[in-house]
Amino acid sequence: MKTIGVALYNNFRGSLESFLSFLHSLGVDYVEIGKEWIPPRGEASRMSDLLDIYDLKANLHVSYHYNLAESDKRRWKRNILGVLGDLGVCHDLNISNAVLHCGWIDRDDNFSQAIEEGFDNFLEAYGIIEDFANDFGVNIGLENQSSIGWQHNILSPSKNFVNGNLEGWEQYIYQNREDAEKIRNLIGEKVLFVLDVGHLGLYGENLEEMIKTVGKNLLGIHIHDFDLEGRDHLPLGTGKLQMDKLFSLTKNNDLFITLENRSVSHVKYSILHSPLARLCHPINKL
């Protein structure tokens, strides 16, 4: 079974109630909350009531700025506490799925060593976070990122690359198939992944090969379109994402699919006028 949701995006400034009503009218199953939209404990009951009124569930998108590969130990510990604080809302909102960023390192002269230290830091943090999430009955899905977009590896081949990486940019712990395999080998078969297919496209990663790599460990998908200018979070059907191929590759998977657009009009377009409508439009649920 697939469930369809929409992310409560960063720059949304309208009424929360009006947005949830809008999602209900489009026939989606859940809203994905993150960052400033995660309610403090004293306000969680209000959001819970609104979710009940509009017959919506909720997913959690843990704030991306908690870098779990951080080399400074004090900041690293603070970031872990931040993740645990975000996860605390899962009980109040009856959330069972959370999306987690693995973190990043800054590139420097000791690039290979820094990557290994970053993986070590992430793995230690993940162990703490997973134990906490298990106590809440929450599934943790690791999301892939993209530090190098199409605009860098295709349109600007003259950029200054070192060992295949662009100098001066963050190197995310989880970007490609090799990273996914390494994470699974280090953590084990219990690890779960959330594929951001827009990030995959920007990175230039093969969609089919990535889905094969994560296999039965695929928990969910973040879906948005992208183009050759390096723009992402575009309305579905307006970029390079091969949606029919994506849905064909995942037709036998039980997973959640979160639409990540940055305006109400783009969300509406994606739901009503893209192949996603076959899965979530109310007329197709009759």
Secondary structure in CASP SS format (residue, H / E / C, confidence):
PFRMAT SS
TARGET T0000
AUTHOR 0000-0000-0000
METHOD secondary structure of the structure
MODEL  1
M C 1.00
K E 1.00
T E 1.00
I E 1.00
G E 1.00
V E 1.00
A E 1.00
L C 1.00
Y C 1.00
N C 1.00
N C 1.00
F C 1.00
R C 1.00
G C 1.00
S C 1.00
L H 1.00
E H 1.00
S H 1.00
F H 1.00
L H 1.00
S H 1.00
F H 1.00
L H 1.00
H H 1.00
S H 1.00
L H 1.00
G C 1.00
V C 1.00
D C 1.00
Y E 1.00
V E 1.00
E E 1.00
I E 1.00
G E 1.00
K H 1.00
E H 1.00
W H 1.00
I C 1.00
P C 1.00
P C 1.00
R H 1.00
G H 1.00
E H 1.00
A H 1.00
S H 1.00
R H 1.00
M H 1.00
S H 1.00
D H 1.00
L H 1.00
L H 1.00
D H 1.00
I H 1.00
Y C 1.00
D C 1.00
L C 1.00
K E 1.00
A E 1.00
N E 1.00
L E 1.00
H E 1.00
V C 1.00
S C 1.00
Y C 1.00
H C 1.00
Y C 1.00
N C 1.00
L C 1.00
A C 1.00
E C 1.00
S C 1.00
D C 1.00
K H 1.00
R H 1.00
R H 1.00
W H 1.00
K H 1.00
R H 1.00
N H 1.00
I H 1.00
L H 1.00
G H 1.00
V H 1.00
L H 1.00
G H 1.00
D H 1.00
L H 1.00
G C 1.00
V H 1.00
C H 1.00
H H 1.00
D H 1.00
L H 1.00
N C 1.00
I C 1.00
S C 1.00
N E 1.00
A E 1.00
V E 1.00
L E 1.00
H E 1.00
C C 1.00
G C 1.00
W E 1.00
I E 1.00
D E 1.00
R C 1.00
D C 1.00
D C 1.00
N C 1.00
F H 1.00
S H 1.00
Q H 1.00
A H 1.00
I H 1.00
E H 1.00
E H 1.00
G H 1.00
F H 1.00
D H 1.00
N H 1.00
F H 1.00
L H 1.00
E H 1.00
A H 1.00
Y H 1.00
G H 1.00
I H 1.00
I H 1.00
E H 1.00
D H 1.00
F H 1.00
A H 1.00
N H 1.00
D H 1.00
F H 1.00
G C 1.00
V C 1.00
N E 1.00
I E 1.00
G E 1.00
L E 1.00
E E 1.00
N C 1.00
Q C 1.00
S C 1.00
S C 1.00
I C 1.00
G C 1.00
W H 1.00
Q H 1.00
H H 1.00
N H 1.00
I C 1.00
L C 1.00
S C 1.00
P C 1.00
S C 1.00
K C 1.00
N C 1.00
F E 1.00
V E 1.00
N C 1.00
G C 1.00
N E 1.00
L E 1.00
E C 1.00
G C 1.00
W C 1.00
E E 1.00
Q E 1.00
Y E 1.00
I C 1.00
Y C 1.00
Q C 1.00
N C 1.00
R H 1.00
E H 1.00
D H 1.00
A H 1.00
E H 1.00
K H 1.00
I H 1.00
R H 1.00
N H 1.00
L H 1.00
I H 1.00
G C 1.00
E C 1.00
K C 1.00
V C 1.00
L E 1.00
F E 1.00
V E 1.00
L E 1.00
D E 1.00
V H 1.00
G H 1.00
H H 1.00
L H 1.00
G H 1.00
L H 1.00
Y H 1.00
G C 1.00
E C 1.00
N C 1.00
L H 1.00
E H 1.00
E H 1.00
M H 1.00
I H 1.00
K H 1.00
T H 1.00
V H 1.00
G H 1.00
K H 1.00
N H 1.00
L E 1.00
L E 1.00
G E 1.00
I E 1.00
H E 1.00
I E 1.00
H C 1.00
D E 1.00
F E 1.00
D C 1.00
L C 1.00
E C 1.00
G C 1.00
R C 1.00
D E 1.00
H E 1.00
L E 1.00
P C 1.00
L C 1.00
G C 1.00
T C 1.00
G C 1.00
K C 1.00
L C 1.00
Q C 1.00
M H 1.00
D H 1.00
K H 1.00
L H 1.00
F H 1.00
S H 1.00
L H 1.00
T C 1.00
K C 1.00
N C 1.00
N C 1.00
D C 1.00
L E 1.00
F E 1.00
I E 1.00
T E 1.00
L E 1.00
E C 1.00
N C 1.00
R C 1.00
S C 1.00
V H 1.00
S H 1.00
H H 1.00
V H 1.00
K H 1.00
Y H 1.00
S H 1.00
I H 1.00
L H 1.00
H H 1.00
S C 1.00
P C 1.00
L C 1.00
A H 1.00
R H 1.00
L H 1.00
C H 1.00
H C 1.00
P H 1.00
I H 1.00
N H 1.00
K H 1.00
L C 1.00
END
